[in-house]
Amino acid sequence: PKQRCPQAKGLESVAPLVNSVEEIPDPIPTTIKGTVPTWINGSFLRNGPGKFEFGQDRYTHWFDGMAMMHRFHISEGNVTYSSRFLRSDSYTRNSEMNRIVVSEFGTLAMPDPCKNIFARFFSRFQIPKATDNANVHFVKYKGDYFVSTETNYMRRIDPQTLETKEKVDWSQYVAINAATAHPHYDRQGATYNMGNSYGKGGFFYNIIRVPPPEETGVSEDCADLYGAKVLCSIRASEPRKPSYYHSFVMSENYIVFVEQPIKLDLLKFMLYRIQGKSFHKVMSWEPRYDTIFHLVDRHTGKESEVKYRAAAMFTLHQINAFEDNGLLVMDMCCGDDGEVIGDFTLENLRRGPGEEMDKFYNSLCRNLPRRYVLPLHVDKSTPLDQNLVTSQNYKATAKMTKPGEVPFIELHDDELLKYGGLEFPQINYERCNGRPYRYFYSCGFGHVFSDSLLKMDVHTKELKVWRYPGLFPSEPVFVASPEATEEDDGVVLSVIITPREDKSTFLLVLDAKTFNELGRAEVPVNIPYGTHGVFNLMG
């Protein structure tokens, strides 16, 4: 049975959280309440949409807003704040013309009204160039920071000044035409990512590896993805309907690509420009297809011959994955209904309080943490009714009813349902990525935007919660204390915004162990609801 979270009633409006704001390029001081530990030394960098119109033109989808970067610089118990718009080509061209001239995910740029009717008609037939409006995440390649979205373009960024540097095109380095905004990093400093390619041979999902920064290399001030290579190309199981993906799974020895039933219709993709439709219309949720897990050896790039399958589900964010006694344990945030992506239009997000907003929120699928268990040493001769989960740590049995069928365990108790499920998971990445772990931090979704912070113990399913009416936290980022001995020794950082009061944003610092508030840094600005962030440790 589908676990339904409680229906919401009387939700407040979050319209102020999706309004355009001004940038603040020069750092301004904040007011500290409580204490910010003096050992925190670095910058909390965040990304997300921050401008939703040019002139008379307005974006239709939240993902379309122009990228805005935020920096909370923390040193000796003090905090300063600055922000900048990414000077992407999209931002620059739209600003010069004072209208929207570059198409985004949910907004089609209209042809220039000054062109004659024939020129306007023919401009519909050009496949639009991908946008470089990198508003999803901060990522690291060879020690440099980039902002990224899900196209083939990234932008290098100076993490000190938030200055926009050169535009980087993935396809100049490897034969792919997009990359995710959620790479993984190994302990040697190499970065892994995934991107698509298609040609005469069909449609492929490619795993890419970018080597660590070279110790001897001359550190010129320029983007360096040299040495990037495709580790493995995975053929799409439906050549005309490849799957959308936002991230992938990595353990110490394996990468798993989750091919899910959110499909991109390539034919529609070719036609959408001619028909004047926006990009999110080419994605559809098709639950008649299974979810397929493609297992790849991270060291050899060899794909497993076993095709692991599970019932239709969709996932945006992985929590962690690790190997244990011949099993690959994968924890991720999952939903049973993938219709959601097109719904985050600005019109929906700006609905009035009460009934209007309740109706929209209650129509959305809640995402819940799930543990999928892949037996690594399965072949055709494995008996079907044998319990594959032999380790004592899992209170579930995993039997294959069909060869390659992947069982899962719910990683939560009913208590989580009253917080609306969870998303934006984060772990102590440096220490636990790809290894057994115990805790993750995330946002609870009792509203269309997150309205709580959660800490989950995956051994006991116990929750710790930070939640106050009217306060909307960002993705929690863990920072380990310098003397840490335990996995949760450190703090959790999150930016808290509210629609109830103007200019009352603050950076929240929680003790990661107890989840008690240590301090906050109040900054008299408005910040729109954002996507992802990282902590950049200062040497």
VMD Tcl script that draws the C-alpha trace (Angstrom):
set ca {
  {0.00 0.00 0.00}
  {1.17 3.50 -0.81}
  {2.10 5.34 2.34}
  {0.41 8.70 2.24}
  {1.63 11.56 4.32}
  {-1.09 13.47 6.14}
  {-2.97 16.01 3.99}
  {-2.02 19.61 4.72}
  {-4.58 22.19 5.73}
  {-4.17 25.96 5.92}
  {-0.70 26.27 4.39}
  {0.76 29.76 4.20}
  {1.80 31.45 0.97}
  {5.46 31.11 -0.01}
  {5.26 33.64 -2.87}
  {7.90 35.94 -1.28}
  {10.41 33.06 -1.47}
  {10.31 33.11 -5.28}
  {10.70 36.84 -5.85}
  {13.67 38.42 -7.61}
  {16.26 40.05 -5.37}
  {19.21 42.42 -5.80}
  {22.78 41.14 -5.56}
  {25.15 42.24 -2.78}
  {28.64 41.87 -4.25}
  {30.52 43.41 -1.31}
  {30.37 41.37 1.93}
  {28.11 42.85 4.65}
  {28.27 41.99 8.36}
  {25.67 39.85 10.14}
  {24.35 39.97 13.70}
  {25.30 36.90 15.74}
  {22.80 35.45 18.24}
  {24.14 32.62 20.41}
  {27.59 31.53 19.27}
  {29.16 30.42 16.02}
  {32.02 28.04 16.93}
  {35.40 29.69 16.32}
  {36.82 26.54 14.69}
  {34.56 26.97 11.63}
  {36.75 28.60 9.04}
  {35.51 28.84 5.48}
  {32.58 29.73 3.27}
  {29.15 28.26 2.96}
  {28.34 28.65 -0.76}
  {24.77 28.31 -2.05}
  {23.19 28.42 -5.49}
  {19.65 28.80 -6.82}
  {17.28 30.85 -8.97}
  {17.27 34.56 -8.03}
  {15.75 36.57 -10.89}
  {12.45 35.70 -12.50}
  {11.82 38.40 -15.08}
  {13.49 40.73 -17.60}
  {11.56 43.82 -18.64}
  {8.00 42.73 -19.38}
  {8.94 39.05 -19.82}
  {8.47 36.57 -17.00}
  {9.74 33.03 -16.53}
  {7.11 30.36 -16.07}
  {9.07 27.70 -14.14}
  {11.03 28.01 -10.91}
  {14.03 26.18 -12.47}
  {14.27 28.97 -15.08}
  {15.26 31.77 -12.70}
  {18.72 33.26 -13.25}
  {21.47 31.68 -11.12}
  {22.33 33.57 -7.97}
  {25.28 32.60 -5.79}
  {25.39 33.29 -2.05}
  {28.37 33.22 0.27}
  {28.34 33.15 4.05}
  {31.96 33.59 5.08}
  {32.64 32.26 8.59}
  {35.80 33.09 10.51}
  {36.64 33.39 14.24}
  {32.95 33.27 15.20}
  {32.00 36.09 12.78}
  {29.97 35.82 9.58}
  {29.67 38.06 6.50}
  {27.25 37.69 3.58}
  {27.59 38.47 -0.11}
  {25.76 37.43 -3.28}
  {26.17 37.70 -7.03}
  {24.26 36.79 -10.12}
  {26.11 34.38 -12.35}
  {27.18 36.37 -15.41}
  {26.09 33.59 -17.75}
  {25.58 34.31 -21.45}
  {21.86 33.86 -20.76}
  {21.91 36.53 -18.03}
  {24.03 38.93 -20.07}
  {22.00 38.64 -23.27}
  {18.66 38.91 -21.47}
  {19.92 41.96 -19.55}
  {21.17 43.70 -22.70}
  {17.85 43.16 -24.52}
  {15.76 43.68 -21.36}
  {13.65 40.66 -22.29}
  {14.00 36.87 -22.25}
  {16.01 35.85 -25.31}
  {17.39 32.49 -24.13}
  {15.07 29.52 -23.62}
  {15.19 27.76 -20.25}
  {13.72 24.53 -18.86}
  {10.12 25.75 -18.67}
  {10.17 29.03 -20.61}
  {10.52 29.36 -24.36}
  {12.16 32.57 -25.53}
  {9.81 34.23 -27.99}
  {11.15 35.18 -31.42}
  {12.27 38.77 -31.77}
  {9.18 40.90 -32.43}
  {11.26 43.09 -34.78}
  {11.93 40.27 -37.23}
  {9.61 39.94 -40.19}
  {7.06 37.14 -40.20}
  {9.17 34.75 -42.33}
  {12.26 35.15 -40.18}
  {10.15 34.56 -37.09}
  {8.64 31.43 -38.56}
  {12.02 29.97 -39.48}
  {13.61 30.80 -36.14}
  {11.28 28.18 -34.68}
  {13.13 25.47 -36.57}
  {16.49 26.04 -34.94}
  {17.22 23.65 -32.12}
  {17.74 26.03 -29.20}
  {21.23 26.28 -27.81}
  {21.54 24.89 -24.31}
  {21.51 27.47 -21.55}
  {24.54 28.15 -19.33}
  {22.29 29.42 -16.53}
  {23.98 27.14 -13.99}
  {21.61 27.56 -11.05}
  {21.67 24.11 -9.40}
  {24.93 23.44 -7.57}
  {28.58 24.20 -6.81}
  {30.88 21.38 -7.96}
  {34.62 20.77 -7.88}
  {36.93 19.53 -10.62}
  {40.69 19.42 -10.04}
  {40.41 21.75 -7.07}
  {38.46 24.44 -8.96}
  {34.86 25.44 -8.21}
  {32.25 25.51 -10.95}
  {28.53 26.17 -10.89}
  {26.50 23.66 -12.82}
  {23.05 22.78 -14.07}
  {22.07 19.86 -16.33}
  {23.31 21.06 -19.71}
  {26.77 20.71 -21.29}
  {27.86 24.10 -19.90}
  {29.37 24.96 -16.54}
  {30.94 28.17 -15.34}
  {34.13 28.43 -13.31}
  {33.73 30.58 -10.20}
  {36.06 32.36 -7.82}
  {34.81 31.03 -4.45}
  {36.19 34.13 -2.65}
  {34.57 36.87 -4.74}
  {31.82 34.85 -6.52}
  {33.16 36.28 -9.73}
  {32.08 34.50 -12.92}
  {34.97 33.10 -14.93}
  {35.03 31.19 -18.18}
  {32.30 29.04 -19.64}
  {33.24 25.38 -19.95}
  {31.70 23.08 -22.52}
  {31.87 19.39 -21.54}
  {31.65 18.31 -25.17}
  {35.08 19.89 -25.79}
  {36.62 17.30 -23.45}
  {34.51 14.14 -23.74}
  {31.85 12.98 -26.19}
  {28.81 13.90 -24.11}
  {26.20 16.61 -24.38}
  {25.12 17.12 -20.76}
  {26.33 16.37 -17.24}
  {24.55 16.17 -13.90}
  {24.93 18.74 -11.12}
  {25.69 15.95 -8.61}
  {29.15 14.52 -9.20}
  {30.88 12.20 -6.72}
  {34.44 12.51 -5.42}
  {36.81 9.71 -4.44}
  {39.49 9.88 -1.76}
  {42.24 10.58 -4.29}
  {40.51 13.75 -5.51}
  {39.10 12.38 -8.77}
  {35.58 13.48 -9.74}
  {32.96 11.22 -11.34}
  {29.89 12.33 -13.22}
  {27.39 11.16 -15.83}
  {26.33 12.56 -19.19}
  {24.31 11.56 -22.25}
  {25.41 10.97 -25.80}
  {23.45 9.94 -28.83}
  {24.33 9.17 -32.40}
  {23.85 6.52 -35.04}
  {24.60 3.80 -32.51}
  {21.76 4.85 -30.21}
  {21.40 6.69 -26.93}
  {23.96 6.16 -24.15}
  {24.40 7.16 -20.52}
  {28.11 7.74 -19.90}
  {30.08 7.59 -16.69}
  {32.90 10.16 -16.77}
  {36.00 10.41 -14.61}
  {37.99 13.64 -14.22}
  {41.42 12.98 -12.69}
  {42.62 14.64 -9.47}
  {44.60 17.91 -9.72}
  {48.21 17.15 -10.63}
  {50.73 17.93 -7.95}
  {53.31 19.03 -10.50}
  {50.96 20.87 -12.86}
  {51.49 24.56 -13.46}
  {48.45 26.13 -11.83}
  {47.35 28.47 -14.56}
  {44.20 30.39 -13.83}
  {41.94 28.54 -16.22}
  {39.46 25.70 -16.27}
  {41.13 22.35 -16.62}
  {39.13 19.24 -17.41}
  {41.99 17.63 -19.37}
  {42.30 13.93 -18.81}
  {38.51 13.54 -18.46}
  {37.45 10.26 -19.94}
  {34.37 8.10 -20.37}
  {34.69 5.07 -18.06}
  {31.64 3.25 -19.34}
  {28.83 3.79 -21.85}
  {25.51 2.26 -20.89}
  {23.02 1.71 -23.70}
  {19.52 3.08 -23.01}
  {17.05 0.23 -22.61}
  {14.46 2.19 -24.65}
  {16.46 3.82 -27.48}
  {13.75 6.41 -28.29}
  {12.85 7.10 -24.71}
  {15.94 7.59 -22.59}
  {15.48 8.27 -18.89}
  {15.92 11.53 -17.07}
  {18.38 11.36 -14.17}
  {19.58 13.93 -11.67}
  {22.32 11.97 -9.89}
  {23.83 8.49 -9.57}
  {25.13 6.09 -6.92}
  {28.78 5.49 -5.99}
  {30.33 3.10 -3.45}
  {34.03 2.32 -2.97}
  {34.19 -0.10 -5.91}
  {31.03 0.45 -7.91}
  {28.97 3.05 -9.69}
  {25.27 2.37 -10.16}
  {23.21 4.19 -12.73}
  {19.49 4.19 -11.91}
  {17.47 4.12 -15.14}
  {14.07 5.31 -13.99}
  {10.71 5.65 -15.78}
  {10.84 9.44 -16.17}
  {11.29 9.42 -19.93}
  {12.50 12.02 -22.40}
  {10.69 11.73 -25.68}
  {13.36 12.36 -28.32}
  {10.82 12.89 -31.07}
  {9.00 15.49 -28.99}
  {12.37 16.98 -28.14}
  {13.01 17.60 -31.85}
  {9.51 18.95 -32.35}
  {9.10 21.01 -29.23}
  {10.84 24.04 -30.59}
  {8.76 23.99 -33.77}
  {5.58 23.66 -31.75}
  {6.66 26.39 -29.37}
  {6.57 24.16 -26.31}
  {8.95 24.44 -23.39}
  {11.42 21.74 -22.46}
  {9.68 20.30 -19.40}
  {6.88 19.14 -21.71}
  {9.16 16.49 -23.24}
  {9.45 14.62 -19.94}
  {6.84 12.10 -18.91}
  {6.31 9.67 -16.06}
  {5.74 6.18 -17.52}
  {5.31 3.73 -14.65}
  {4.73 0.79 -16.99}
  {8.53 0.63 -17.28}
  {10.62 -0.92 -14.50}
  {13.46 0.86 -12.75}
  {16.75 -0.68 -13.92}
  {19.97 -0.56 -11.90}
  {23.12 -0.70 -14.04}
  {26.09 -1.84 -11.97}
  {29.56 -0.78 -13.16}
  {32.97 -1.59 -11.68}
  {34.46 1.82 -10.86}
  {38.03 0.65 -11.49}
  {37.64 -1.27 -14.74}
  {34.56 0.46 -16.20}
  {33.03 -2.97 -16.88}
  {29.23 -3.21 -16.66}
  {27.72 -6.18 -14.83}
  {25.84 -8.66 -17.00}
  {23.11 -8.98 -14.39}
  {20.29 -6.52 -15.03}
  {18.85 -5.56 -11.66}
  {15.24 -4.40 -11.71}
  {12.73 -2.90 -9.32}
  {9.20 -1.54 -9.59}
  {8.75 1.94 -11.09}
  {10.02 4.71 -8.81}
  {11.76 8.00 -9.24}
  {14.70 9.43 -7.39}
  {16.49 12.77 -7.56}
  {19.00 12.49 -4.73}
  {21.14 9.63 -3.40}
  {21.96 9.49 0.29}
  {24.88 7.04 0.32}
  {25.93 3.57 -0.83}
  {28.34 0.98 0.52}
  {29.38 -2.64 0.13}
  {28.78 -5.15 2.90}
  {29.20 -8.93 2.83}
  {28.71 -9.32 -0.90}
  {25.83 -6.83 -0.98}
  {25.69 -3.34 -2.37}
  {23.48 -1.26 -0.09}
  {22.06 1.89 -1.71}
  {20.11 4.51 0.21}
  {18.17 7.15 -1.71}
  {15.16 9.44 -1.55}
  {12.40 7.86 -3.62}
  {8.91 8.65 -4.80}
  {6.28 6.46 -6.42}
  {5.02 9.14 -8.74}
  {7.32 11.07 -11.05}
  {4.80 13.58 -12.38}
  {6.15 16.20 -10.01}
  {8.94 17.88 -12.01}
  {6.77 19.97 -14.33}
  {4.62 21.19 -11.43}
  {7.04 23.68 -9.94}
  {5.81 26.53 -12.07}
  {6.03 29.96 -10.52}
  {2.25 30.23 -10.82}
  {1.84 27.16 -8.58}
  {4.50 28.30 -6.11}
  {2.91 31.75 -5.83}
  {-0.57 30.45 -5.00}
  {-2.43 32.17 -2.19}
  {-2.56 30.72 1.34}
  {-5.13 28.15 2.47}
  {-7.20 26.17 0.01}
  {-5.28 27.10 -3.16}
  {-1.89 26.17 -1.70}
  {-3.23 23.10 0.15}
  {-4.62 21.73 -3.08}
  {-1.28 22.04 -4.89}
  {0.76 20.62 -1.99}
  {-1.60 17.68 -1.45}
  {-1.32 16.74 -5.14}
  {2.48 16.31 -4.87}
  {4.20 13.00 -4.19}
  {6.21 12.83 -0.96}
  {9.72 11.41 -1.20}
  {10.85 8.94 1.43}
  {14.20 7.32 2.19}
  {14.57 3.78 0.92}
  {17.33 1.18 1.02}
  {17.79 -0.98 -2.08}
  {20.02 -4.04 -1.71}
  {21.88 -5.47 -4.72}
  {23.47 -8.88 -4.29}
  {26.84 -8.47 -6.02}
  {27.49 -12.13 -6.76}
  {24.31 -13.24 -8.41}
  {24.23 -15.30 -11.54}
  {21.69 -17.43 -13.29}
  {22.32 -20.34 -10.93}
  {21.49 -18.43 -7.73}
  {18.47 -20.11 -6.08}
  {15.52 -17.75 -6.13}
  {14.14 -18.31 -2.65}
  {17.36 -17.92 -0.70}
  {17.53 -14.94 1.65}
  {20.23 -12.74 0.12}
  {20.47 -10.34 3.04}
  {22.79 -12.25 5.33}
  {24.18 -9.33 7.28}
  {22.75 -8.79 10.77}
  {22.34 -5.04 10.22}
  {19.23 -5.23 8.07}
  {15.92 -6.09 9.61}
  {14.58 -7.26 6.28}
  {14.88 -10.29 4.13}
  {15.58 -9.85 0.45}
  {14.45 -12.72 -1.72}
  {14.60 -12.58 -5.45}
  {11.26 -13.51 -6.93}
  {12.69 -13.07 -10.42}
  {16.37 -13.10 -11.35}
  {17.80 -9.63 -10.82}
  {14.83 -8.30 -8.88}
  {15.95 -5.82 -6.24}
  {14.18 -5.71 -2.89}
  {14.03 -2.57 -0.79}
  {13.54 -1.65 2.84}
  {11.80 1.52 4.03}
  {14.44 3.54 5.89}
  {11.93 5.30 8.12}
  {9.14 4.90 10.63}
  {5.68 6.45 10.42}
  {6.93 9.44 12.41}
  {8.61 10.79 9.27}
  {5.26 10.99 7.46}
  {4.08 13.84 9.65}
  {7.06 15.92 8.43}
  {6.00 15.33 4.82}
  {8.81 12.95 3.83}
  {12.29 14.25 3.12}
  {14.67 15.45 0.41}
  {18.06 17.16 0.01}
  {19.96 14.48 1.97}
  {23.53 15.15 3.14}
  {26.05 12.99 5.02}
  {29.50 13.42 6.55}
  {30.80 13.01 2.98}
  {34.56 13.15 3.58}
  {34.40 10.35 6.09}
  {31.48 8.18 4.97}
  {30.97 8.53 1.23}
  {30.85 5.01 -0.25}
  {31.30 3.45 3.20}
  {29.00 2.19 5.96}
  {27.53 5.16 7.82}
  {24.94 5.92 10.44}
  {23.52 9.44 10.04}
  {22.15 11.65 7.35}
  {20.70 15.16 7.45}
  {17.89 16.42 5.23}
  {14.92 18.74 4.77}
  {11.39 17.76 5.73}
  {8.67 18.80 3.30}
  {5.56 19.76 5.23}
  {5.11 22.47 2.60}
  {6.01 22.78 -1.11}
  {9.32 24.18 0.12}
  {11.09 22.51 3.05}
  {9.87 23.60 6.47}
  {12.05 21.49 8.79}
  {15.55 20.05 9.20}
  {15.87 16.38 10.05}
  {18.65 14.11 11.29}
  {18.05 10.41 10.66}
  {19.83 7.52 12.35}
  {19.73 4.75 9.74}
  {20.46 2.06 12.35}
  {17.47 2.90 14.56}
  {15.36 5.10 12.19}
  {15.25 7.66 15.01}
  {14.64 11.28 13.97}
  {15.90 14.54 15.42}
  {13.98 17.60 14.20}
  {14.40 21.38 13.93}
  {11.09 22.99 12.93}
  {9.44 26.37 13.60}
  {6.29 27.77 11.94}
  {7.04 30.17 9.09}
  {10.74 29.27 8.80}
  {11.98 27.57 5.63}
  {15.46 26.00 5.81}
  {17.84 25.20 2.97}
  {19.62 21.90 2.40}
  {21.66 21.14 5.57}
  {25.41 20.88 5.03}
  {27.59 19.04 7.54}
  {30.97 20.45 8.62}
  {33.16 18.17 10.76}
  {34.92 19.65 13.77}
  {38.73 19.59 13.49}
  {39.17 17.10 16.36}
  {36.24 14.87 15.31}
  {36.34 11.24 16.43}
  {32.70 10.33 15.73}
  {30.73 10.56 12.52}
  {28.43 13.33 13.80}
  {31.06 15.47 15.58}
  {30.53 18.85 13.96}
  {27.86 21.31 12.90}
  {25.07 21.47 10.37}
  {24.66 24.73 8.41}
  {21.41 25.87 6.80}
  {20.10 29.20 5.51}
  {16.69 30.03 6.97}
  {14.26 32.30 5.11}
  {10.69 33.35 5.88}
  {7.76 34.72 3.86}
  {6.34 36.37 6.99}
  {8.84 39.17 7.50}
  {10.85 41.25 5.08}
  {14.65 40.95 5.19}
  {14.89 38.51 8.08}
  {17.17 35.79 6.79}
  {19.67 33.97 8.97}
  {22.38 31.34 8.77}
  {21.58 28.63 11.31}
  {24.33 26.63 13.05}
  {23.16 23.39 14.70}
  {25.21 20.99 16.79}
  {25.16 17.94 14.50}
  {25.15 15.50 17.42}
  {22.29 16.90 19.50}
  {20.61 18.94 16.75}
  {20.39 21.84 19.19}
  {20.87 25.38 17.92}
  {24.31 26.83 18.71}
  {23.86 30.18 17.03}
  {22.55 32.14 14.11}
  {23.92 34.92 11.94}
  {21.13 37.34 10.99}
  {21.46 39.18 7.71}
  {19.03 41.98 6.72}
  {18.36 40.76 3.16}
  {15.83 38.70 1.25}
  {17.10 35.47 -0.26}
  {14.94 33.37 -2.58}
  {14.49 29.64 -1.91}
  {17.56 27.90 -3.34}
  {18.83 24.51 -4.44}
  {22.20 23.15 -3.29}
  {25.27 24.28 -1.41}
  {28.75 23.30 -0.25}
  {31.16 24.26 2.50}
  {34.51 25.51 1.19}
  {37.13 25.00 3.89}
  {39.75 27.73 4.10}
  {43.39 26.70 4.36}
}
mol new
graphics top color blue
foreach p $ca { graphics top sphere $p radius 0.5 }
foreach p [lrange $ca 0 end-1] q [lrange $ca 1 end] { graphics top cylinder $p $q radius 0.2 }
display resetview
